[in-house]
Amino acid sequence: MSCDGGQHPAAAPSALPDTSQAALDSDTNLSDEAQGAVIGPNGVAGWDKVQDLAAYLVGLREASYLSVLQVTQVIQLWTALPDCDKTRVNYQPRHQERLPHGRFKAPKRSGVTPGVESVKRCLIGHPGGPAQWPNTSRLVEAMCITLCTLHKTTTKKAGVSTPRWSKILRDYHHIRELVLNSPRVMQGTKIQLFELNQRTLIQW
């Protein structure tokens, strides 16, 4: 009962090559498609599009304002994002009974009553103000990854040390202000660059 060429002398030689070629073509197409899909840290495709927008935004970190060309580019890169990255972000609870270890191996401990710390942060303001974890949004996470690559160590200038986290937050919040202060970007996209602080950044 095996597929023996001797049992089907006429059909086997003509049928098998065509079937094999079709299978090869199909596998090749699937392979090309699979290779083109860039998977992000959360296992979702389209990470390359997210990185493109994140890299462009980080490149604006020293800009005083957004030019017409820059605004247009931001909107175009936003339009190219996967649909899942265009939907509004559902903010994660900032207070959980048990939190996992962060990207930098710092334990996310919470020894406060839920709600109390939120009020405290609102009172003391930025940089201790209300903030989210970077990975709440793939775009914000990609921006933070890029900024962490740019700012690897503490720097010292005129005897004053600036921790890497301060530099990352400074750049991120400046970019955030640029975006929020651009009516065209806010009208043409649904970009959400929420607050970050040193605690959520280090423990991410």
Order of alpha helices (4+ residues) and beta strands (2+ residues): alpha-alpha-alpha-alpha-alpha-beta-beta-alpha-alpha-alpha
